[in-house]
Amino acid sequence: MPRSTFLLGEITSRATAPLQHYFLATPPEVKPSRTYSLFGEIKAQAGSVETEETIPPADIGVIDESFIDYSTFLNVIDKTSQPAPRNKTVTIIGAGVSGLCAAYELRRAGYTVRVLEASSRVGGRVVTFRDPIFAQGLHAEGGAMRIPKDHYLLHRYLEIFGLNKQLFPFEMRNKIIHLSGMPEGKRTMTYDAFDKALVDKDGDLLNLFPKLKDEEKSMTCDQLFDTAVQKVKQLWLDTYTANGGTPGEKPPYNVKALVAAFDSIGDMYDKYTLRSYLTDVAGWSEDAVNLYDLGNAHVVFENGNKSGEESHMQQLQSGMDAVPKAFAEKCQDGSDDPLMNCITFGARVKRIAEVGATGGNPTTGQSKLVCLYDNPAGQECSVESDFLILAIPYTAQRAIAKDHAFDPKQEMAIRDVRYVEVTKVLLQYKMRWWKDVFQKLGQDTDGGVVCDLPIRYTMLPKEADEHGQTVDQFRHTDRGAIMAAYTFEQDATILGALCPARRTQLVAQNLDAIFPDVDSLALLEAGNAQIPTKIFVMDVQSGLRQYVHETTTWINHLQFSPVDTKVLMFCHEGPWHKADRLWLLDPAVSGPPKLIHRRSMHMEIWGHEWFSHDGKIIWYDLQLPPGQDFWLAGYEIATGRWTWYHMERNKWSVHFNSSRDGSVFAGDGGDSDMGTMSTGNFISERLVNMKDYDYRLEPNVNFTPDGKWLVFRSNMHGTIHTYAVHLMKH
């Protein structure tokens, strides 16, 4: 598409209106003020449904969907589009919101719909974490978390589903900034204080950015940006004027002049990234770039520095996953058949094929489209339809083979479009300590916190709706779940590479450093990140992978039963006193895993599990509570029967194992002894004196197959060696 044609559509968009306002709001001779930022005011309008229409639709040959939606798309939602031809079928790949919406409307129009979803839930990028991740009644968003007011299509669906009454404001303003290089007592400040320190050329703040140019000092971040884009603005205005436009005029604007103006700045500046423009064109120092990067917090760019008041973002009282669930639960008009019945979960599509007359309509010869997918049992399945919709990200489309390539530009997009890495970390606290912090700083009770620590951005949840009423999830509790870290690109990679336990610790410690007077670490109860973890089995000959379980909890210690490949054991890692560790899963059957052991008291822990050699029993270390009451517990898989053996503290071991006949157990100690124990009374005998052993190296004791030797590793003589102890006395 020629850029001029593309621009004809873009200039009608409500998303473009604030930018047009920015270019036209002040005449070119007015320079940016050191006490006022037009840029900050304009970007606060992003997402506002009240933004004035700048172009009359009748003046445009190519209409942007922002206008046609009102008359066409809303008509589809409110009524019904033309009835579908009889017996026409559609397959939709992906049960995210877009796939569910398409399925919902196509069913209403009379099509037979089938949705293939690789995971075990609906929603895609919309995922709301609740019980058991957080305490009952609490939730936090791991994916999409806000709804702009000008997303009128979604708002119409919210009305249809009865969810519109749940809407309340989403606090977009960044209110607090923390700079760890500032002196103690000045590191955490409000944005008003931060801006004042910049304008006043505060020495401690300027010491963090020693190579700022003189002309870059005494400006806020938004004022710096105002100055930086003057060349772009001037070129835009010159071209707009040369093509018949008038600077400072009111809507409706000159269409020809708008297209020419945007085309001119595209020709001149499209080759630059934001960073290269700021350094090469605007002449910013590297310290100015660093200041803007930290102070503007463009991880959520429209927030800007202090703005966000007019961004008109909203959220749902019950959580964002109410939207996909509403689509899935909606029945076709006049029936009791919900859309959920049209969804096949665990369907990992691997190939799209086309079949001709033999596979299609024998009369017309019309071809059919076939989707081949693997189910969780590893079986190859297929579904045939007249039409196909791919409602999945390009990264997922890359893994699907096709008989025929798409249009070259579509293929290029599938290959080249890059999705920005994002990591969110969610924490639960026993008390919403941030309310008092914000109130003492005169910042209400919630909002954004920006920092130069690894967490980068924290959003504290809205405490009350627009009527001042406490939101539903906080109405009967002092607890709260927060988006403690929201990071992008390299920052996201740093957090995402950590194990969940370490990630939670780091994020909690960062917040404690920002607000040191709160003692928030003592109030921390739970943490979770939205990073998915999957279990898959792989055919070692073909390399084909079959995904059998997906979660957002750290998975470890995967063990197949020694006698039955339909029995897979795994554990959830993390703090032992919080994690439900032991689970069983049949890879061949679609369904949730089975929890083996349930916590019966506070701080109860269990783990370091293993199968008996006949595969009938799972044995594990059990402490009720830790460090006080020690047991070796066994769970019989077939019957669910437990066997517990008690032991004294000095007979306990971190890791155990058992002989092939199950008559003898071995432990590798926790301090200075190892021992074997016979079942029944657990009579113990120490075999090795390990007083000089450094237990940071785990011995991991094992029996030899004949049961005559006990093999382990140790550093008790300095260098790590493998040792064997003969168990037979004669």
Protein Blocks (a to p, Z undefined) as FASTA:
>chain_A
ZZklmmmmmmmpmklmmmmmmmmmpcfklccdfkbcfklmmmmmgopaklccfbdfklpm
bdcfklmmmmmmmmmmmmccddddehiacddehjafklmmmmmmmmmnopacddddfblc
ehijaccdddfkbcghiacdfbdfbdcfklmmlmmmmmmnopmmmgccddfbdfbdcdfk
bcehilpccfklmmmmmmnopaklmmmmmmbcfklgoiafklmmmmmmmmmmmmmmmmmm
mnopaehiacdddfklmmmmmmmmmmmmmmpcfklmmmmmnopafklmmmmmmmnopmbm
mnmmmgojlnopacdfkbpklmmmmmmmpccehiabdfklmpcghiacfbdcdddfklmc
fklopacdddddddfkopacddddfbdcddbdfklmmmpccfbdcdfklmmmmmmmccdd
ddddddddfbdfklmmmmmnonajbdcdddfbfnlpacdddfbdfkopacfklmmccbdc
ddfbccehjlmmmmmmpcfklmmmmmmmmmmmmmmmnommlmpmbdcdfbdcddddddfk
nopacdfbdcfbdcehiacdfkbckbccdddedjfklpcfbccddfkbgcddddfbdcfb
ehiacejiaddfkopaccddddddehkaccdddddfknopacdddddfklpcfbdcddfk
opaccdebjklpccdddehjlpacdfbdcklbcfkbcfkiaddfklpaccdddfknopac
dddddfbfZZ
